[in-house]
Amino acid sequence: MWNSACRLSSADTTRFLLVGGLCYIIDVGTLILLHGVLHMPLAAATSLAFVTVLAVNFSLNRSFVFRSGAMTGPAFAKYLALVALNYCATVATVTGLTALGLAYVAAKTTSTIINAVANYGAFRWWVFRSPATRKPRSPGRSEPVREP
């Protein structure tokens, strides 16, 4: 339990939340502009707003949040796979909750929170995991014993 609490208060978690907040502002601001002001259909406006923040989100999470040494190409491919899942979840959540009577900005906020929780783990342990964080093992060799 204590380890979990420490992880939640770690510097990368704080940076993740800051980047997420910035991306949320860009995402929702674009959605409000496109749907609320320009009257673009909700699904199209949601999609465009979602795509708008992809480059910013990837770049800031890779360089600022997780300070990843992972190769950009493979990390970006993993990121795009996660984006595809996030895209489907975002459109389904926003349009579904809106159809149930929730305001589109509240529906977008709900979608963002759900995706953020899932993304933190996926980013940290899969997408931006640096090769140095993996501990290669040689066959037949045991792990070194650390004395307290």
C-alpha positions in Angstrom: 0.0 0.0 0.0 2.8 2.4 0.9 4.6 1.7 -2.4 1.4 2.5 -4.3 1.0 5.8 -2.4 4.6 6.7 -3.1 4.2 5.9 -6.8 1.1 8.2 -7.0 3.1 11.1 -5.6 6.2 10.5 -7.7 7.6 13.2 -9.9 6.6 11.4 -13.2 3.0 11.2 -11.9 3.0 14.9 -11.2 4.4 15.6 -14.7 1.9 13.2 -16.2 -1.0 15.1 -14.6 0.4 18.5 -15.7 0.8 17.3 -19.3 -2.6 15.7 -19.1 -4.1 18.9 -17.9 -2.6 20.9 -20.7 -3.7 18.3 -23.3 -7.2 18.3 -21.8 -7.4 22.1 -22.2 -6.3 21.8 -25.8 -8.6 18.9 -26.4 -11.8 20.4 -24.8 -11.0 23.8 -26.1 -10.9 22.5 -29.6 -14.1 20.5 -29.1 -15.9 23.5 -27.8 -14.7 25.6 -30.7 -15.6 23.0 -33.3 -18.9 21.8 -31.9 -20.1 24.6 -29.7 -19.0 27.6 -31.9 -18.7 26.2 -35.4 -21.5 23.6 -35.0 -19.6 20.7 -36.4 -21.3 17.3 -35.7 -20.2 16.0 -32.3 -18.5 12.8 -33.5 -16.4 14.7 -36.1 -15.6 17.5 -33.6 -14.6 14.9 -31.0 -12.4 13.1 -33.5 -10.6 16.3 -34.6 -10.1 17.5 -31.1 -8.7 14.1 -30.2 -6.2 14.1 -33.1 -5.2 17.7 -32.4 -3.4 16.8 -29.1 -1.7 13.6 -30.3 1.7 15.1 -31.2 1.8 17.3 -28.1 0.9 14.4 -25.9 3.4 11.9 -27.3 6.3 14.4 -27.3 5.7 15.7 -23.8 5.1 12.3 -22.3 8.2 10.8 -24.0 10.6 13.7 -23.2 9.2 15.5 -20.1 7.1 13.0 -18.2 8.8 9.6 -18.5 12.2 10.9 -19.9 12.3 7.9 -22.0 15.3 6.5 -23.7 13.2 4.1 -25.7 13.6 4.3 -29.5 11.1 6.8 -30.9 9.8 4.5 -33.7 8.8 1.5 -31.6 7.5 3.8 -28.8 5.4 5.7 -31.4 4.0 2.5 -32.9 3.0 1.4 -29.4 1.5 4.8 -28.8 -0.5 4.6 -32.0 -1.9 1.3 -30.9 -3.0 2.8 -27.6 -4.4 5.8 -29.5 -6.6 3.5 -31.6 -8.0 2.1 -28.4 -8.4 5.6 -26.8 -10.1 6.9 -29.9 -12.7 4.2 -29.9 -13.3 4.6 -26.2 -13.5 8.4 -26.5 -16.0 8.5 -29.3 -18.1 5.8 -27.7 -18.0 7.4 -24.3 -18.7 11.0 -25.5 -21.5 10.1 -27.9 -23.0 7.5 -25.6 -23.1 9.7 -22.5 -24.4 12.6 -24.6 -27.2 10.4 -25.9 -28.0 9.6 -22.3 -28.4 13.3 -21.6 -25.0 14.3 -20.2 -23.6 17.6 -21.6 -20.9 16.9 -24.1 -18.1 18.6 -22.1 -19.0 16.5 -19.0 -19.0 13.4 -21.3 -15.6 14.4 -22.6 -14.3 14.9 -19.1 -15.5 11.5 -18.1 -13.8 9.9 -21.1 -10.6 11.8 -20.4 -10.5 10.6 -16.8 -11.1 6.9 -17.8 -8.4 7.1 -20.5 -5.9 8.9 -18.3 -6.0 6.2 -15.6 -5.4 3.4 -18.2 -2.8 5.4 -20.1 -0.6 6.1 -17.2 0.2 2.5 -16.7 0.4 1.7 -20.4 2.8 4.7 -20.9 5.0 3.9 -17.9 5.4 0.2 -18.3 4.9 -0.4 -22.1 5.1 2.6 -24.4 7.9 4.7 -22.9 9.7 2.0 -21.0 13.4 2.6 -21.6 15.7 -0.4 -22.4 17.7 0.4 -19.3 14.8 -0.3 -17.0 14.6 -3.9 -18.2 16.8 -6.3 -16.4 18.2 -8.8 -18.8 19.0 -12.2 -17.3 21.7 -14.5 -18.4 20.6 -18.1 -18.6 21.8 -20.1 -15.6 22.8 -17.0 -13.6 20.9 -16.0 -10.5 20.0 -12.5 -9.5 22.6 -10.8 -7.2 21.5 -10.9 -3.6 21.3 -7.4 -2.0 22.0 -7.1 1.7 20.0 -4.5 3.7 
